[in-house]
């Protein structure tokens, strides 16, 4: 994998943070573990997709060193709970569910305004604006001006065209244009973070410059591509997808016919989690092909094709199965509605783990992530050349 027109650019280490809703708390734990082992890590390229955009934006906006920035990010996520992400008051939630149900059933609902999401995500906007100190992200520009940060991209889906858009700020890069994905150079704001993290159907689309955007993981077939376009020659990617053994993969996760929760969980995993593994495998194959080229031909092709090292850190435990332990502690009305989807029937909760912004579950994911980050410290050292 490579991007043309970059032979004259300075290459660097990229950190790619993929999505998964509440599961992005696992990334925070990994970053915290790595921050303790490598407090001066400081990747020069950041890309954030879906909920990973929250983490990437925070790191890009912080002027502290990597170790301190990860501590601050951990503190941010420790302040998250269900009420800070979407409205959970009983009557408001039931009214919204009733309106959406009637609209789907008969095309009409007792509300003056159309409802574009299953929940009201206004609390998440307020939480992020409070956490970032407003709608702007001035620290990103400060880090770009100082040379500490080379580029940052937050990825979202433009609903009107079905294209993946990389909202990008940086010092030295060329915009890219592909049939289904392209870059837009802009001053990044909290609105871009919200657009990238707007889970389809669950959260309402977010308007940016007159266009409506949703979760960046939808239709994103090459999640590592933005980092490559921005000039990375090494990529550290943090996935939120547990890779089961062959025996575990064959074991049924529920009995009987699938309910909505199981169907939606499989769809969300296929959309948001599986593509990173596929893209990493694709990158590895291209690296192998590049290595087979004669030295002279490899030098001639350097502008179009270059080897790119990639390390993917994944959960060592099935973090979706951990959701069952914390589900009974959800707010009553929200718990009642999710159980109607069949969230209590599966041992691995792909859907529930995505929307389970429960404080104790968030903390548990960060604990698992920190253990995994510490266990990968040597591999990261090899990647960055310590």
SEKEDO-398631 format. One record per residue (C-alpha): y, x negated, z. Coordinates in pm, whole numbers, padded with zeros to 5 digits, always signed. Each point is the difference from the previous one (the first is absolute). Example, Ala and Ser with C-alpha at 12.3 -4.5 7.8 and 13.67 -1.06 7.14 Angstrom:
SEKEDO-398631
-00450-01230+00780+00344-00137-00066
//
This chain:
SEKEDO-398631
+00000+00000+00000+00341-00136-00084+00343+00092-00113+00173-00156-00301+00351-00142+00017-00060-00168+00336-00076-00360-00090+00347-00108+00109-00012+00195+00323-00085-00133+00340-00335+00136+00118-00071+00094+00358-00213+00180+00257-00003+00379-00021-00094+00247+00271-00131+00330-00139-00028+00291+00242-00191+00299-00130+00008+00357+00130-00211+00243+00192+00245+00200+00209-00061-00056+00372-00256-00265-00090+00290-00233-00084+00013-00065+00375-00305-00221-00059+00217-00222-00221+00246-00040+00286-00278-00132+00222-00113-00245-00269+00357-00122-00047+00038-00038+00376-00318-00208+00018+00114-00216-00289+00349-00026+00149-00143-00155+00315-00206-00249-00198+00268-00071-00264+00343+00095+00145+00180-00172-00292-00216+00155-00275+00292+00178-00174-00134+00114-00342+00277-00012-00258-00120+00310-00190-00070+00338+00161-00147+00311-00159-00056+00328+00183-00194+00302-00119-00011+00339+00171+00015-00046+00380-00018-00373-00064+00357+00032-00126+00112+00061+00360-00152-00331+00106+00128-00193-00303+00352+00139+00040+00006-00098+00367-00112-00357-00069+00247-00032-00287+00284+00140+00211-00065-00219+00306+00185-00330+00022-00235-00125+00274-00288-00235-00070-00335+00147-00099-00144-00005+00351+00297+00180+00154+00028+00244-00291-00362+00105+00048+00066+00059+00371+00293+00223-00094-00217+00186-00250-00265+00054+00266+00267+00147+00229+00111+00235-00279-00353+00136-00048-00055+00033+00373+00289+00245-00008-00169+00216-00264-00183+00318+00088-00074+00322-00185+00331+00158+00104+00197-00292-00144-00165+00039-00342+00000+00376-00061+00084+00326+00172-00283+00113+00230+00156+00291+00192-00247+00287-00005+00205+00280-00156+00169-00225-00256-00332-00152-00108-00178+00335-00020+00287+00151-00198-00011-00288-00247-00378+00026-00036+00026+00376-00057+00271-00042-00263-00198-00261-00190-00316+00211+00018+00175+00309-00136+00168-00203-00274-00335-00142-00110-00174+00339+00022+00254+00236-00156+00291-00218-00111+00237+00134+00265+00097-00100+00352+00248+00138+00258+00249-00285-00020+00326-00047-00187-00067-00367-00076-00310-00127-00185-00236-00204+00216-00111-00316-00178-00207-00148+00283-00256+00122+00250+00209-00140+00287+00369-00061+00064+00043-00379-00010+00366+00001+00110-00102-00165+00333-00133-00303-00193+00336-00044-00174+00182+00015+00333-00246-00242+00158+00032-00259-00278+00378+00025-00020+00016-00055+00375-00246-00291-00018+00180-00169-00291+00347+00075+00136+00107+00236-00279-00078+00079-00361+00064-00352-00129-00214-00312+00034+00264-00277+00013-00243-00262+00128-00180-00003-00335+00310-00115-00185+00076-00254+00273-00350-00149-00035+00033-00004-00379+00339-00174+00021-00135-00263+00240-00294-00073-00230-00255+00086+00264-00113+00304-00199-00055-00021-00374-00074+00364-00077-00120+00326+00152-00138+00309-00172-00071+00349+00135-00223+00204-00232+00025+00377-00058-00118+00260-00253+00260+00175-00216-00136+00353-00023+00191+00103-00313-00159-00272-00217-00313-00095+00196+00113-00365-00004-00032-00248+00285+00343-00142+00080+00053-00325+00191+00338+00016+00173+00081-00368+00017+00262-00232+00145-00014-00372-00065+00164-00322-00102-00197-00115-00303-00224+00235-00189-00005+00188-00327-00052+00376-00011-00333+00106-00144-00093+00300-00211-00351+00133-00047-00111+00343-00132-00068+00139+00348+00195-00235+00227+00332-00180-00001+00256-00155+00233+00347+00115+00099+00241-00249+00153+00191+00164+00286+00140-00035+00350-00287+00118+00216+00063+00268+00260-00199+00214+00242-00021+00264-00275-00214-00235-00209-00232-00054+00297-00036+00376+00049-00066+00052-00371-00281-00255-00003-00157+00147+00315+00019+00370-00098-00367+00102+00006-00053+00251-00286-00009+00366+00103+00013-00097+00368+00360-00133-00011+00270+00136-00232+00115-00219-00293+00306-00216+00064+00302-00003-00229+00133-00340-00111+00287-00015-00249-00071+00349-00134-00377-00051-00044-00283+00115+00226-00253-00249+00132-00320+00000+00202-00260-00232+00142-00019-00332-00185-00378-00012+00022-00045+00291-00240-00097-00121-00351+00055-00363+00103-00279-00174-00189+00122-00356+00065+00137-00033+00356+00018-00380-00023+00202+00008-00325+00350+00028+00158-00061-00319+00200-00117-00178-00314+00303+00118-00199+00227-00127+00277-00146-00349-00034-00277-00031+00257-00263-00269-00036-00167+00094+00330-00045+00353+00134-00091+00112+00348-00097+00369-00021-00078+00218+00301-00217+00300-00076-00067+00295+00232-00340+00071-00156-00316-00091+00188-00270-00148-00223-00339+00133+00118-00330-00174-00050-00237+00138-00262-00197+00176+00274+00312+00152+00156+00134+00107-00338-00316+00205-00070+00008+00176+00336+00140+00358-00028+00328+00047+00186-00053+00373+00058-00265+00269-00030+00006+00311-00214+00243+00087-00279+00335-00187+00005+00305+00169+00147+00360-00060-00108+00039-00296+00237-00294-00185-00154+00106+00072-00358+00362-00099+00061-00115-00307+00193-00204-00124-00295+00287+00069-00239+00249-00186+00220-00232-00299+00040-00054-00021-00375+00375+00027-00059+00142-00223+00271-00268-00240+00121-00261-00085-00265+00234-00138-00267+00102-00306+00202-00359-00126+00010-00034+00060-00374+00324-00183-00078-00097-00295+00221-00335-00025-00182+00182+00013-00334+00231-00281+00114-00296-00212+00110-00166+00038-00340+00315-00106-00184+00036-00301+00228-00356-00097-00092+00077+00032-00372+00316-00210+00035-00199-00274+00173-00236-00015-00299+00281-00084-00241+00040-00365-00105+00284-00172+00188+00218-00027-00311-00042+00364-00093+00057+00106+00360+00333-00186+00004+00104+00171-00324-00084+00342+00144+00173-00057+00334+00293+00229-00090-00233+00292-00075-00302-00067+00220-00022-00181+00332-00255-00004+00282+00105+00202+00303-00173-00037+00335-00057+00323+00188-00123+00072+00351-00071+00361+00098-00030+00085+00370-00189+00323+00072-00091+00185+00321-00309-00141+00169-00068+00349+00138-00002+00344-00159+00343+00108+00122-00053+00345-00151-00288+00062+00240+00224-00095+00295+00214+00305-00076-00264+00233+00149+00064-00144+00346+00371+00083-00010+00000+00330-00194-00028+00221+00315+00334-00137+00121+00199+00129-00298+00265+00267+00061-00178+00335+00037+00128+00185-00306-00042-00297-00231-00351-00060+00137-00085+00366-00060+00113-00016-00363-00176-00328-00083-00326+00128+00150+00014+00292-00241-00036-00263-00274-00323-00127+00160+00126-00319+00163-00258+00024+00279-00301-00007-00230+00003-00365-00115-00073-00324+00181+00253-00187-00218+00338+00174-00029+00164-00129-00318+00256+00283-00010+00066+00033+00371+00044-00376+00047+00275+00010-00261+00209+00262+00179-00098-00078+00361+00333-00142+00117-00120+00032+00359+00140-00271+00228-00332-00102+00155-00172-00012-00341+00286-00211-00138-00038-00246+00288-00377-00018-00051+00046-00083-00369+00246-00276+00089-00252-00146+00243-00269-00011-00269+00249-00147-00245+00114-00271+00239-00361-00110+00053-00053-00015-00377+00327-00188-00053-00100-00263+00255-00345-00036-00157+00161-00063-00342+00251-00259+00125-00190-00294-00152-00045+00175-00334+00374+00072-00011+00074-00361+00088-00209-00108-00297+00180+00249-00225+00349-00115+00098-00098-00367+00010+00061-00079+00369
//
